[in-house]
Amino acid sequence: MIGLIQRVSHASVEVEGEICGDIGQGILLLLGVQKEDDEARADKLLHKVLNYRIFPDQNGRMNLSLTDCGYSLLVVSQFTLAADTGKGMRPGFSSAAAPAEAERLYEYFVSQAAEQVNTASGQFGADMKVSLLNDGPVTFHIEV
């Protein structure tokens, strides 16, 4: 499972002109699901995302996590994170999970996150427009 996290001042996701998820300060997570992923990997990635220390403490150092600060999480499915870009000029997607399994694990991830923090999400498989104000900028690629 692959996550690209961005520390944001605010972020939203829109489908067909309607905002389906938005947050204030927190993390925007672009989530990619691969063939070998399962609930255990989803849980491991969620734990890391919620506890990754990317927010500044009183001294301005990245020492606080999303849960420490009580901020929000916006989860957006992004199958292109599973792309193989090592050869040629066109990405390959052979490592990406099949759509039905990817959607199942995406929904599992979102539901587990919602039990722990204020969580919003995009719509799996939709053409989404994501808006954000990256705070820092601070962006990390996390893979479990």
C-alpha positions as CSV (number, residue, x, y, z in Angstrom):
1,M,0.0,0.0,0.0
2,I,1.4,3.4,-1.0
3,G,0.5,6.7,0.5
4,L,1.6,10.2,-0.5
5,I,0.8,12.5,2.4
6,Q,0.8,16.3,2.2
7,R,0.5,18.6,5.2
8,V,-2.3,21.0,4.3
9,S,-3.9,24.2,5.6
10,H,-7.0,23.0,3.8
11,A,-8.0,20.5,1.1
12,S,-11.0,19.4,-0.8
13,V,-12.1,16.9,-3.4
14,E,-14.8,17.5,-6.0
15,V,-16.7,15.1,-8.2
16,E,-18.9,16.4,-11.1
17,G,-18.9,19.9,-9.7
18,E,-19.9,18.9,-6.1
19,I,-17.5,18.9,-3.2
20,C,-17.6,15.4,-1.6
21,G,-14.9,15.8,0.9
22,D,-13.1,18.7,2.5
23,I,-10.9,19.4,5.6
24,G,-9.2,22.3,7.3
25,Q,-5.8,21.8,8.7
26,G,-4.5,18.2,8.5
27,I,-3.2,15.7,6.0
28,L,-4.3,15.0,2.4
29,L,-3.5,11.3,1.7
30,L,-3.4,10.1,-1.9
31,L,-3.8,6.3,-1.5
32,G,-2.6,3.6,-3.9
33,V,-3.5,0.0,-3.5
34,Q,-1.3,-2.8,-4.8
35,K,-2.0,-6.5,-5.6
36,E,-0.4,-7.8,-2.4
37,D,-2.2,-5.4,-0.1
38,D,-4.6,-6.6,2.6
39,E,-6.2,-5.3,5.8
40,A,-3.0,-5.7,7.8
41,R,-1.1,-3.5,5.4
42,A,-4.0,-0.9,5.4
43,D,-3.8,-0.9,9.2
44,K,-0.1,-0.5,9.2
45,L,-0.2,2.4,6.7
46,L,-3.1,4.1,8.7
47,H,-1.1,3.8,11.9
48,K,1.9,5.5,10.2
49,V,-0.2,8.2,8.6
50,L,-2.0,9.1,11.9
51,N,1.2,9.1,13.9
52,Y,3.8,10.5,11.4
53,R,5.3,13.5,13.0
54,I,5.0,16.2,10.4
55,F,3.4,19.1,12.3
56,P,5.5,21.7,14.1
57,D,5.8,21.8,17.9
58,Q,6.2,25.0,19.9
59,N,9.8,25.2,18.7
60,G,8.9,24.9,15.0
61,R,10.3,21.3,14.7
62,M,8.3,18.6,13.0
63,N,7.5,16.7,16.2
64,L,3.7,16.3,16.3
65,S,1.4,14.0,14.5
66,L,-2.1,14.4,13.1
67,T,-3.5,12.7,16.2
68,D,-1.4,14.8,18.6
69,C,-2.9,18.0,17.0
70,G,-6.4,16.7,16.5
71,Y,-6.4,17.7,12.8
72,S,-8.3,16.1,10.0
73,L,-7.5,13.5,7.2
74,L,-8.7,13.6,3.6
75,V,-8.3,10.3,1.8
76,V,-8.3,10.2,-2.0
77,S,-7.8,7.0,-4.1
78,Q,-4.9,7.3,-6.6
79,F,-4.2,4.1,-8.4
80,T,-1.4,5.8,-10.4
81,L,0.8,5.7,-7.3
82,A,1.2,1.9,-8.1
83,A,2.6,2.7,-11.5
84,D,5.8,1.1,-12.8
85,T,7.7,4.0,-14.3
86,G,11.1,2.3,-14.6
87,K,10.9,1.4,-18.3
88,G,9.8,3.2,-21.4
89,M,7.7,6.3,-21.7
90,R,4.4,4.9,-20.6
91,P,3.6,3.8,-17.0
92,G,2.6,0.2,-16.4
93,F,0.0,-0.7,-13.8
94,S,0.6,-4.5,-13.4
95,S,1.3,-4.1,-9.7
96,A,-2.0,-2.2,-9.0
97,A,-4.8,-4.1,-7.3
98,A,-7.8,-5.1,-9.4
99,P,-10.5,-2.3,-9.1
100,A,-12.9,-4.3,-6.9
101,E,-10.2,-5.3,-4.4
102,A,-8.7,-1.8,-4.4
103,E,-12.1,-0.3,-3.7
104,R,-12.7,-2.7,-0.9
105,L,-9.4,-1.9,0.8
106,Y,-9.8,1.8,0.1
107,E,-13.2,1.8,1.8
108,Y,-11.8,-0.3,4.7
109,F,-9.0,2.2,5.1
110,V,-11.4,5.2,5.2
111,S,-13.7,3.4,7.7
112,Q,-10.8,2.5,10.0
113,A,-9.5,6.1,9.8
114,A,-13.0,7.6,10.6
115,E,-13.0,5.6,13.9
116,Q,-9.9,7.5,15.0
117,V,-9.8,11.0,13.5
118,N,-12.1,13.4,11.6
119,T,-12.0,11.9,8.1
120,A,-13.3,12.9,4.7
121,S,-12.8,11.1,1.4
122,G,-13.1,11.3,-2.3
123,Q,-15.1,8.9,-4.4
124,F,-13.3,5.7,-5.6
125,G,-12.9,5.5,-9.3
126,A,-14.4,8.9,-10.0
127,D,-12.8,11.7,-12.0
128,M,-11.9,13.9,-9.1
129,K,-10.6,17.4,-8.8
130,V,-8.4,17.9,-5.7
131,S,-7.6,21.3,-4.3
132,L,-5.2,21.9,-1.5
133,L,-3.0,24.5,0.1
134,N,0.2,22.5,0.9
135,D,1.6,23.8,4.2
136,G,5.3,24.0,4.1
137,P,5.3,22.5,1.5
138,V,5.5,19.2,3.4
139,T,5.1,16.0,1.3
140,F,6.1,12.4,2.1
141,H,5.9,9.1,0.2
142,I,5.1,6.2,2.5
143,E,5.0,2.6,1.5
144,V,4.3,-0.4,3.7
